[in-house]
Amino acid sequence: EIILGARIIAVADVVEAMASHRPYRANLGIDAALEEITANSRKIYDPEAVDACLNLFRVKGYRLLEA
């Protein structure tokens, strides 16, 4: 079993990676990142970690800082 902290970091990492600019591609945006974790909840990502992340962005208004 994968520990809870690692499951949370997996969700946070994919959201940050997709929503941020990379030298090899433009950012895909937070909406695309949230769609990715929603579509793959239970398949790839822990559903509780996904729900917590979605709550932060959609309910609590969390925003990623731009570098």
PyMOL Python script that loads the backbone (N, CA, C, O; Angstrom):
from pymol import cmd

cmd.read_pdbstr("""\
ATOM      1  N   GLU A   1       0.843  -1.190   0.000  1.00  0.00           N
ATOM      2  CA  GLU A   1       0.000   0.000   0.000  1.00  0.00           C
ATOM      3  C   GLU A   1       0.883   1.245   0.000  1.00  0.00           C
ATOM      4  O   GLU A   1       1.898   1.302   0.693  1.00  0.00           O
ATOM      5  N   ILE A   2       0.488   2.213  -0.767  1.00  0.00           N
ATOM      6  CA  ILE A   2       1.225   3.480  -0.868  1.00  0.00           C
ATOM      7  C   ILE A   2       0.760   4.389   0.263  1.00  0.00           C
ATOM      8  O   ILE A   2      -0.441   4.556   0.476  1.00  0.00           O
ATOM      9  N   ILE A   3       1.704   4.972   0.982  1.00  0.00           N
ATOM     10  CA  ILE A   3       1.351   5.809   2.130  1.00  0.00           C
ATOM     11  C   ILE A   3       0.604   7.068   1.688  1.00  0.00           C
ATOM     12  O   ILE A   3       0.766   7.546   0.565  1.00  0.00           O
ATOM     13  N   LEU A   4      -0.217   7.591   2.600  1.00  0.00           N
ATOM     14  CA  LEU A   4      -1.072   8.734   2.310  1.00  0.00           C
ATOM     15  C   LEU A   4      -0.288   9.935   1.791  1.00  0.00           C
ATOM     16  O   LEU A   4      -0.703  10.561   0.816  1.00  0.00           O
ATOM     17  N   GLY A   5       0.822  10.263   2.412  1.00  0.00           N
ATOM     18  CA  GLY A   5       1.613  11.416   1.981  1.00  0.00           C
ATOM     19  C   GLY A   5       2.050  11.308   0.532  1.00  0.00           C
ATOM     20  O   GLY A   5       2.037  12.300  -0.198  1.00  0.00           O
ATOM     21  N   ALA A   6       2.433  10.126   0.115  1.00  0.00           N
ATOM     22  CA  ALA A   6       2.860   9.914  -1.273  1.00  0.00           C
ATOM     23  C   ALA A   6       1.686  10.053  -2.236  1.00  0.00           C
ATOM     24  O   ALA A   6       1.852  10.559  -3.346  1.00  0.00           O
ATOM     25  N   ARG A   7       0.511   9.612  -1.824  1.00  0.00           N
ATOM     26  CA  ARG A   7      -0.680   9.742  -2.678  1.00  0.00           C
ATOM     27  C   ARG A   7      -1.081  11.203  -2.840  1.00  0.00           C
ATOM     28  O   ARG A   7      -1.506  11.620  -3.917  1.00  0.00           O
ATOM     29  N   ILE A   8      -0.947  11.974  -1.774  1.00  0.00           N
ATOM     30  CA  ILE A   8      -1.245  13.410  -1.836  1.00  0.00           C
ATOM     31  C   ILE A   8      -0.250  14.118  -2.739  1.00  0.00           C
ATOM     32  O   ILE A   8      -0.636  14.938  -3.572  1.00  0.00           O
ATOM     33  N   ILE A   9       1.029  13.805  -2.578  1.00  0.00           N
ATOM     34  CA  ILE A   9       2.075  14.428  -3.395  1.00  0.00           C
ATOM     35  C   ILE A   9       1.890  14.081  -4.871  1.00  0.00           C
ATOM     36  O   ILE A   9       2.150  14.921  -5.732  1.00  0.00           O
ATOM     37  N   ALA A  10       1.453  12.876  -5.177  1.00  0.00           N
ATOM     38  CA  ALA A  10       1.229  12.492  -6.578  1.00  0.00           C
ATOM     39  C   ALA A  10       0.196  13.401  -7.234  1.00  0.00           C
ATOM     40  O   ALA A  10       0.384  13.835  -8.371  1.00  0.00           O
ATOM     41  N   VAL A  11      -0.887  13.690  -6.529  1.00  0.00           N
ATOM     42  CA  VAL A  11      -1.932  14.572  -7.064  1.00  0.00           C
ATOM     43  C   VAL A  11      -1.402  15.996  -7.181  1.00  0.00           C
ATOM     44  O   VAL A  11      -1.574  16.642  -8.215  1.00  0.00           O
ATOM     45  N   ALA A  12      -0.763  16.483  -6.130  1.00  0.00           N
ATOM     46  CA  ALA A  12      -0.229  17.853  -6.149  1.00  0.00           C
ATOM     47  C   ALA A  12       0.804  18.021  -7.257  1.00  0.00           C
ATOM     48  O   ALA A  12       0.837  19.055  -7.924  1.00  0.00           O
ATOM     49  N   ASP A  13       1.640  17.019  -7.455  1.00  0.00           N
ATOM     50  CA  ASP A  13       2.692  17.100  -8.467  1.00  0.00           C
ATOM     51  C   ASP A  13       2.116  17.187  -9.876  1.00  0.00           C
ATOM     52  O   ASP A  13       2.577  17.998 -10.679  1.00  0.00           O
ATOM     53  N   VAL A  14       1.126  16.373 -10.186  1.00  0.00           N
ATOM     54  CA  VAL A  14       0.562  16.413 -11.539  1.00  0.00           C
ATOM     55  C   VAL A  14      -0.173  17.726 -11.788  1.00  0.00           C
ATOM     56  O   VAL A  14      -0.117  18.262 -12.895  1.00  0.00           O
ATOM     57  N   VAL A  15      -0.857  18.248 -10.782  1.00  0.00           N
ATOM     58  CA  VAL A  15      -1.552  19.528 -10.951  1.00  0.00           C
ATOM     59  C   VAL A  15      -0.543  20.640 -11.197  1.00  0.00           C
ATOM     60  O   VAL A  15      -0.717  21.446 -12.110  1.00  0.00           O
ATOM     61  N   GLU A  16       0.499  20.688 -10.397  1.00  0.00           N
ATOM     62  CA  GLU A  16       1.521  21.729 -10.564  1.00  0.00           C
ATOM     63  C   GLU A  16       2.227  21.582 -11.902  1.00  0.00           C
ATOM     64  O   GLU A  16       2.460  22.578 -12.586  1.00  0.00           O
ATOM     65  N   ALA A  17       2.571  20.364 -12.288  1.00  0.00           N
ATOM     66  CA  ALA A  17       3.291  20.139 -13.542  1.00  0.00           C
ATOM     67  C   ALA A  17       2.457  20.542 -14.755  1.00  0.00           C
ATOM     68  O   ALA A  17       2.972  21.165 -15.684  1.00  0.00           O
ATOM     69  N   MET A  18       1.191  20.194 -14.750  1.00  0.00           N
ATOM     70  CA  MET A  18       0.343  20.523 -15.900  1.00  0.00           C
ATOM     71  C   MET A  18      -0.002  22.004 -15.963  1.00  0.00           C
ATOM     72  O   MET A  18      -0.139  22.564 -17.051  1.00  0.00           O
ATOM     73  N   ALA A  19      -0.141  22.636 -14.814  1.00  0.00           N
ATOM     74  CA  ALA A  19      -0.564  24.039 -14.774  1.00  0.00           C
ATOM     75  C   ALA A  19       0.595  25.016 -14.942  1.00  0.00           C
ATOM     76  O   ALA A  19       0.372  26.214 -15.116  1.00  0.00           O
ATOM     77  N   SER A  20       1.817  24.523 -14.892  1.00  0.00           N
ATOM     78  CA  SER A  20       2.995  25.387 -14.973  1.00  0.00           C
ATOM     79  C   SER A  20       3.670  25.304 -16.338  1.00  0.00           C
ATOM     80  O   SER A  20       3.579  24.291 -17.032  1.00  0.00           O
ATOM     81  N   HIS A  21       4.341  26.374 -16.705  1.00  0.00           N
ATOM     82  CA  HIS A  21       5.115  26.417 -17.949  1.00  0.00           C
ATOM     83  C   HIS A  21       6.326  25.498 -17.832  1.00  0.00           C
ATOM     84  O   HIS A  21       6.954  25.418 -16.777  1.00  0.00           O
ATOM     85  N   ARG A  22       6.637  24.829 -18.886  1.00  0.00           N
ATOM     86  CA  ARG A  22       7.841  24.008 -18.982  1.00  0.00           C
ATOM     87  C   ARG A  22       8.620  24.491 -20.201  1.00  0.00           C
ATOM     88  O   ARG A  22       8.018  25.024 -21.132  1.00  0.00           O
ATOM     89  N   PRO A  23       9.940  24.322 -20.222  1.00  0.00           N
ATOM     90  CA  PRO A  23      10.727  24.789 -21.368  1.00  0.00           C
ATOM     91  C   PRO A  23      10.290  24.146 -22.688  1.00  0.00           C
ATOM     92  O   PRO A  23      10.465  24.737 -23.753  1.00  0.00           O
ATOM     93  N   TYR A  24       9.733  22.955 -22.620  1.00  0.00           N
ATOM     94  CA  TYR A  24       9.354  22.222 -23.825  1.00  0.00           C
ATOM     95  C   TYR A  24       7.877  22.374 -24.199  1.00  0.00           C
ATOM     96  O   TYR A  24       7.448  21.848 -25.226  1.00  0.00           O
ATOM     97  N   ARG A  25       7.080  23.100 -23.366  1.00  0.00           N
ATOM     98  CA  ARG A  25       5.674  23.329 -23.695  1.00  0.00           C
ATOM     99  C   ARG A  25       5.094  24.446 -22.833  1.00  0.00           C
ATOM    100  O   ARG A  25       5.577  24.722 -21.735  1.00  0.00           O
ATOM    101  N   ALA A  26       4.059  25.072 -23.352  1.00  0.00           N
ATOM    102  CA  ALA A  26       3.348  26.094 -22.567  1.00  0.00           C
ATOM    103  C   ALA A  26       2.528  25.403 -21.481  1.00  0.00           C
ATOM    104  O   ALA A  26       2.277  24.200 -21.546  1.00  0.00           O
ATOM    105  N   ASN A  27       2.116  26.182 -20.485  1.00  0.00           N
ATOM    106  CA  ASN A  27       1.295  25.555 -19.445  1.00  0.00           C
ATOM    107  C   ASN A  27      -0.035  25.105 -20.044  1.00  0.00           C
ATOM    108  O   ASN A  27      -0.545  25.705 -20.990  1.00  0.00           O
ATOM    109  N   LEU A  28      -0.573  24.057 -19.482  1.00  0.00           N
ATOM    110  CA  LEU A  28      -1.843  23.513 -19.962  1.00  0.00           C
ATOM    111  C   LEU A  28      -3.022  24.109 -19.204  1.00  0.00           C
ATOM    112  O   LEU A  28      -4.172  23.962 -19.619  1.00  0.00           O
ATOM    113  N   GLY A  29      -2.738  24.772 -18.109  1.00  0.00           N
ATOM    114  CA  GLY A  29      -3.773  25.434 -17.326  1.00  0.00           C
ATOM    115  C   GLY A  29      -4.322  24.579 -16.203  1.00  0.00           C
ATOM    116  O   GLY A  29      -4.272  23.349 -16.241  1.00  0.00           O
ATOM    117  N   ILE A  30      -4.842  25.260 -15.212  1.00  0.00           N
ATOM    118  CA  ILE A  30      -5.372  24.568 -14.040  1.00  0.00           C
ATOM    119  C   ILE A  30      -6.607  23.747 -14.392  1.00  0.00           C
ATOM    120  O   ILE A  30      -6.816  22.676 -13.822  1.00  0.00           O
ATOM    121  N   ASP A  31      -7.425  24.228 -15.316  1.00  0.00           N
ATOM    122  CA  ASP A  31      -8.624  23.469 -15.689  1.00  0.00           C
ATOM    123  C   ASP A  31      -8.262  22.107 -16.279  1.00  0.00           C
ATOM    124  O   ASP A  31      -8.895  21.104 -15.951  1.00  0.00           O
ATOM    125  N   ALA A  32      -7.263  22.065 -17.136  1.00  0.00           N
ATOM    126  CA  ALA A  32      -6.816  20.794 -17.717  1.00  0.00           C
ATOM    127  C   ALA A  32      -6.256  19.872 -16.643  1.00  0.00           C
ATOM    128  O   ALA A  32      -6.480  18.663 -16.676  1.00  0.00           O
ATOM    129  N   ALA A  33      -5.532  20.442 -15.699  1.00  0.00           N
ATOM    130  CA  ALA A  33      -4.966  19.642 -14.614  1.00  0.00           C
ATOM    131  C   ALA A  33      -6.066  19.039 -13.744  1.00  0.00           C
ATOM    132  O   ALA A  33      -6.003  17.866 -13.374  1.00  0.00           O
ATOM    133  N   LEU A  34      -7.065  19.843 -13.423  1.00  0.00           N
ATOM    134  CA  LEU A  34      -8.163  19.342 -12.596  1.00  0.00           C
ATOM    135  C   LEU A  34      -9.000  18.311 -13.355  1.00  0.00           C
ATOM    136  O   LEU A  34      -9.510  17.366 -12.754  1.00  0.00           O
ATOM    137  N   GLU A  35      -9.144  18.485 -14.660  1.00  0.00           N
ATOM    138  CA  GLU A  35      -9.838  17.484 -15.477  1.00  0.00           C
ATOM    139  C   GLU A  35      -9.073  16.161 -15.476  1.00  0.00           C
ATOM    140  O   GLU A  35      -9.676  15.090 -15.399  1.00  0.00           O
ATOM    141  N   GLU A  36      -7.741  16.240 -15.561  1.00  0.00           N
ATOM    142  CA  GLU A  36      -6.890  15.039 -15.545  1.00  0.00           C
ATOM    143  C   GLU A  36      -7.077  14.247 -14.259  1.00  0.00           C
ATOM    144  O   GLU A  36      -7.306  13.038 -14.300  1.00  0.00           O
ATOM    145  N   ILE A  37      -6.981  14.924 -13.115  1.00  0.00           N
ATOM    146  CA  ILE A  37      -7.092  14.175 -11.856  1.00  0.00           C
ATOM    147  C   ILE A  37      -8.517  13.664 -11.633  1.00  0.00           C
ATOM    148  O   ILE A  37      -8.710  12.608 -11.032  1.00  0.00           O
ATOM    149  N   THR A  38      -9.516  14.416 -12.117  1.00  0.00           N
ATOM    150  CA  THR A  38     -10.905  13.964 -11.985  1.00  0.00           C
ATOM    151  C   THR A  38     -11.142  12.720 -12.839  1.00  0.00           C
ATOM    152  O   THR A  38     -11.728  11.743 -12.373  1.00  0.00           O
ATOM    153  N   ALA A  39     -10.689  12.759 -14.078  1.00  0.00           N
ATOM    154  CA  ALA A  39     -10.887  11.634 -14.998  1.00  0.00           C
ATOM    155  C   ALA A  39     -10.172  10.371 -14.531  1.00  0.00           C
ATOM    156  O   ALA A  39     -10.617   9.261 -14.822  1.00  0.00           O
ATOM    157  N   ASN A  40      -9.072  10.537 -13.813  1.00  0.00           N
ATOM    158  CA  ASN A  40      -8.271   9.383 -13.407  1.00  0.00           C
ATOM    159  C   ASN A  40      -8.310   9.100 -11.915  1.00  0.00           C
ATOM    160  O   ASN A  40      -7.489   8.344 -11.395  1.00  0.00           O
ATOM    161  N   SER A  41      -9.271   9.714 -11.228  1.00  0.00           N
ATOM    162  CA  SER A  41      -9.484   9.404  -9.820  1.00  0.00           C
ATOM    163  C   SER A  41      -9.889   7.935  -9.720  1.00  0.00           C
ATOM    164  O   SER A  41     -10.714   7.461 -10.500  1.00  0.00           O
ATOM    165  N   ARG A  42      -9.321   7.236  -8.781  1.00  0.00           N
ATOM    166  CA  ARG A  42      -9.506   5.793  -8.555  1.00  0.00           C
ATOM    167  C   ARG A  42      -8.700   4.927  -9.522  1.00  0.00           C
ATOM    168  O   ARG A  42      -8.362   3.792  -9.185  1.00  0.00           O
ATOM    169  N   LYS A  43      -8.386   5.432 -10.710  1.00  0.00           N
ATOM    170  CA  LYS A  43      -7.586   4.655 -11.660  1.00  0.00           C
ATOM    171  C   LYS A  43      -6.101   4.862 -11.392  1.00  0.00           C
ATOM    172  O   LYS A  43      -5.338   3.904 -11.263  1.00  0.00           O
ATOM    173  N   ILE A  44      -5.701   6.141 -11.309  1.00  0.00           N
ATOM    174  CA  ILE A  44      -4.296   6.495 -11.106  1.00  0.00           C
ATOM    175  C   ILE A  44      -4.106   7.204  -9.768  1.00  0.00           C
ATOM    176  O   ILE A  44      -3.140   6.945  -9.050  1.00  0.00           O
ATOM    177  N   TYR A  45      -5.034   8.098  -9.442  1.00  0.00           N
ATOM    178  CA  TYR A  45      -4.884   8.966  -8.270  1.00  0.00           C
ATOM    179  C   TYR A  45      -5.844   8.567  -7.160  1.00  0.00           C
ATOM    180  O   TYR A  45      -6.951   8.094  -7.413  1.00  0.00           O
ATOM    181  N   ASP A  46      -5.398   8.766  -5.929  1.00  0.00           N
ATOM    182  CA  ASP A  46      -6.212   8.476  -4.759  1.00  0.00           C
ATOM    183  C   ASP A  46      -7.453   9.377  -4.760  1.00  0.00           C
ATOM    184  O   ASP A  46      -7.317  10.597  -4.849  1.00  0.00           O
ATOM    185  N   PRO A  47      -8.648   8.809  -4.665  1.00  0.00           N
ATOM    186  CA  PRO A  47      -9.860   9.623  -4.747  1.00  0.00           C
ATOM    187  C   PRO A  47     -10.005  10.645  -3.620  1.00  0.00           C
ATOM    188  O   PRO A  47     -10.552  11.725  -3.841  1.00  0.00           O
ATOM    189  N   GLU A  48      -9.532  10.329  -2.433  1.00  0.00           N
ATOM    190  CA  GLU A  48      -9.610  11.295  -1.333  1.00  0.00           C
ATOM    191  C   GLU A  48      -8.659  12.463  -1.565  1.00  0.00           C
ATOM    192  O   GLU A  48      -8.999  13.606  -1.259  1.00  0.00           O
ATOM    193  N   ALA A  49      -7.480  12.193  -2.099  1.00  0.00           N
ATOM    194  CA  ALA A  49      -6.531  13.264  -2.415  1.00  0.00           C
ATOM    195  C   ALA A  49      -7.078  14.127  -3.550  1.00  0.00           C
ATOM    196  O   ALA A  49      -6.922  15.348  -3.532  1.00  0.00           O
ATOM    197  N   VAL A  50      -7.714  13.502  -4.528  1.00  0.00           N
ATOM    198  CA  VAL A  50      -8.328  14.245  -5.634  1.00  0.00           C
ATOM    199  C   VAL A  50      -9.442  15.139  -5.105  1.00  0.00           C
ATOM    200  O   VAL A  50      -9.508  16.318  -5.451  1.00  0.00           O
ATOM    201  N   ASP A  51     -10.313  14.589  -4.272  1.00  0.00           N
ATOM    202  CA  ASP A  51     -11.414  15.383  -3.714  1.00  0.00           C
ATOM    203  C   ASP A  51     -10.895  16.569  -2.912  1.00  0.00           C
ATOM    204  O   ASP A  51     -11.443  17.667  -3.005  1.00  0.00           O
ATOM    205  N   ALA A  52      -9.848  16.358  -2.129  1.00  0.00           N
ATOM    206  CA  ALA A  52      -9.269  17.451  -1.342  1.00  0.00           C
ATOM    207  C   ALA A  52      -8.694  18.532  -2.253  1.00  0.00           C
ATOM    208  O   ALA A  52      -8.867  19.722  -1.991  1.00  0.00           O
ATOM    209  N   CYS A  53      -8.020  18.128  -3.311  1.00  0.00           N
ATOM    210  CA  CYS A  53      -7.439  19.083  -4.258  1.00  0.00           C
ATOM    211  C   CYS A  53      -8.533  19.869  -4.973  1.00  0.00           C
ATOM    212  O   CYS A  53      -8.438  21.090  -5.096  1.00  0.00           O
ATOM    213  N   LEU A  54      -9.556  19.190  -5.439  1.00  0.00           N
ATOM    214  CA  LEU A  54     -10.668  19.862  -6.114  1.00  0.00           C
ATOM    215  C   LEU A  54     -11.353  20.849  -5.178  1.00  0.00           C
ATOM    216  O   LEU A  54     -11.735  21.941  -5.598  1.00  0.00           O
ATOM    217  N   ASN A  55     -11.508  20.476  -3.927  1.00  0.00           N
ATOM    218  CA  ASN A  55     -12.110  21.363  -2.934  1.00  0.00           C
ATOM    219  C   ASN A  55     -11.273  22.630  -2.756  1.00  0.00           C
ATOM    220  O   ASN A  55     -11.818  23.729  -2.659  1.00  0.00           O
ATOM    221  N   LEU A  56      -9.959  22.474  -2.713  1.00  0.00           N
ATOM    222  CA  LEU A  56      -9.088  23.647  -2.564  1.00  0.00           C
ATOM    223  C   LEU A  56      -9.271  24.630  -3.709  1.00  0.00           C
ATOM    224  O   LEU A  56      -9.393  25.833  -3.476  1.00  0.00           O
ATOM    225  N   PHE A  57      -9.291  24.142  -4.928  1.00  0.00           N
ATOM    226  CA  PHE A  57      -9.372  25.020  -6.094  1.00  0.00           C
ATOM    227  C   PHE A  57     -10.791  25.497  -6.388  1.00  0.00           C
ATOM    228  O   PHE A  57     -10.994  26.674  -6.683  1.00  0.00           O
ATOM    229  N   ARG A  58     -11.763  24.610  -6.312  1.00  0.00           N
ATOM    230  CA  ARG A  58     -13.121  24.953  -6.748  1.00  0.00           C
ATOM    231  C   ARG A  58     -13.987  25.571  -5.656  1.00  0.00           C
ATOM    232  O   ARG A  58     -14.863  26.385  -5.947  1.00  0.00           O
ATOM    233  N   VAL A  59     -13.750  25.194  -4.403  1.00  0.00           N
ATOM    234  CA  VAL A  59     -14.583  25.705  -3.312  1.00  0.00           C
ATOM    235  C   VAL A  59     -13.875  26.816  -2.548  1.00  0.00           C
ATOM    236  O   VAL A  59     -14.457  27.867  -2.276  1.00  0.00           O
ATOM    237  N   LYS A  60     -12.627  26.575  -2.209  1.00  0.00           N
ATOM    238  CA  LYS A  60     -11.895  27.527  -1.381  1.00  0.00           C
ATOM    239  C   LYS A  60     -11.167  28.602  -2.177  1.00  0.00           C
ATOM    240  O   LYS A  60     -10.620  29.535  -1.590  1.00  0.00           O
ATOM    241  N   GLY A  61     -11.150  28.487  -3.509  1.00  0.00           N
ATOM    242  CA  GLY A  61     -10.556  29.522  -4.348  1.00  0.00           C
ATOM    243  C   GLY A  61      -9.039  29.555  -4.367  1.00  0.00           C
ATOM    244  O   GLY A  61      -8.446  30.595  -4.654  1.00  0.00           O
ATOM    245  N   TYR A  62      -8.398  28.423  -4.064  1.00  0.00           N
ATOM    246  CA  TYR A  62      -6.937  28.349  -4.072  1.00  0.00           C
ATOM    247  C   TYR A  62      -6.407  28.626  -5.479  1.00  0.00           C
ATOM    248  O   TYR A  62      -7.024  28.227  -6.467  1.00  0.00           O
ATOM    249  N   ARG A  63      -5.272  29.304  -5.567  1.00  0.00           N
ATOM    250  CA  ARG A  63      -4.615  29.605  -6.847  1.00  0.00           C
ATOM    251  C   ARG A  63      -3.131  29.255  -6.733  1.00  0.00           C
ATOM    252  O   ARG A  63      -2.525  29.428  -5.676  1.00  0.00           O
ATOM    253  N   LEU A  64      -2.557  28.766  -7.824  1.00  0.00           N
ATOM    254  CA  LEU A  64      -1.115  28.532  -7.866  1.00  0.00           C
ATOM    255  C   LEU A  64      -0.408  29.863  -8.082  1.00  0.00           C
ATOM    256  O   LEU A  64      -0.878  30.711  -8.840  1.00  0.00           O
ATOM    257  N   LEU A  65       0.706  30.034  -7.420  1.00  0.00           N
ATOM    258  CA  LEU A  65       1.517  31.232  -7.636  1.00  0.00           C
ATOM    259  C   LEU A  65       2.256  31.100  -8.954  1.00  0.00           C
ATOM    260  O   LEU A  65       2.721  30.015  -9.304  1.00  0.00           O
ATOM    261  N   GLU A  66       2.365  32.190  -9.680  1.00  0.00           N
ATOM    262  CA  GLU A  66       3.124  32.180 -10.927  1.00  0.00           C
ATOM    263  C   GLU A  66       4.542  32.632 -10.647  1.00  0.00           C
ATOM    264  O   GLU A  66       4.767  33.602  -9.924  1.00  0.00           O
ATOM    265  N   ALA A  67       5.496  31.919 -11.230  1.00  0.00           N
ATOM    266  CA  ALA A  67       6.910  32.257 -11.007  1.00  0.00           C
ATOM    267  C   ALA A  67       7.354  33.339 -11.946  1.00  0.00           C
ATOM    268  O   ALA A  67       8.513  33.754 -11.905  1.00  0.00           O
TER     269      ALA A  67
END
""", "prot")
cmd.dss("prot")
cmd.show_as("cartoon", "prot")
cmd.util.cbc("prot")
cmd.orient("prot")
